[in-house]
């Protein structure tokens, strides 16, 4: 799912939409975590968020834009069939190509 | 907005092609193609052209050349991709976000007078195949509700002249978006003015302004959050079908300037455009 990182607007999705939270909720979660970390470190610069449950990995990848607000790529992965390190790398590569 | 929603639904079901002219401040024109919304034009929010130019993604010369070559056939986007290096996905993000942003601006107007006309005009950057009216109305309701809950009545915030509190200089604020807003927070500009100045969406700038006020970077105080997490979004409870706004929007904070009738309305056109 590709969403606007500021407004929470959903631009599009692929696969099983029901496996993901709403675009607005995903955006709110990213803001909340970014704000918390900024309060602690005094810096911004969130790159990704990975949340793992017993069944799934949920990866939120920040996609910076040269001009304009960042986007968020939100992906749900089945835990039993996913190498998280490899998946994170592929998601990062995909995110880089998306707006190239 | 129930009557307006019914009108958009009717136009969608009849696969209407034409324009829906909305009166009020801000006014707006919704362009429909086969019942789907291809573009919305309003002085209340920057359009795709303004977003591309003000953010310096493209130059005036590149826009003029692409417009001259592609406007009649609605192929300005294709020319920009070819000659100005704007990617297809980037263009789609800009045009779709501008369309939803314009709907938010018109939603502040609580439209109650409109007129459908069958005329069609070429659009420089239409959204293809278009946005379903239900998706647009749902997102607009969410945005109005977000502003209501975080600050108070959205109409008041949109006429609020944004002023820096002086608590922090722009250079020491880590968030680059906040820095840009602080540079224009001189007490003369509304959120909509700043959106035009920065080449960002009106709703995006508005949400940043609310978050900045919660941190004490701007004058004015947002509505207190039940969770106590200022500047963080509040989850929306499920709303019944057909309900346009929260039943009891929070009262404006005591420190928020009151709007005087007839004063402080957005101007008719973008500043400096």
Interface residues (C-beta under 8 A of the other chain):
Chain A: X4 X6 X7 X8 X9 X11 X24 X25 X27 X28 X31 X32 X35 X38 X42 X43 X44 X65 X66 X67 X68 X69 X71 X98 X99 X100
Chain B: X51 X55 X56 X57 X87 X89 X90 X92 X93 X94 X96 X97 X100 X101 X139 X142 X143 X174 X175 X176 X177 X199 X200 X201 X203 X204 X207 X208 X211 X229 X231 X232 X233 X235 X236
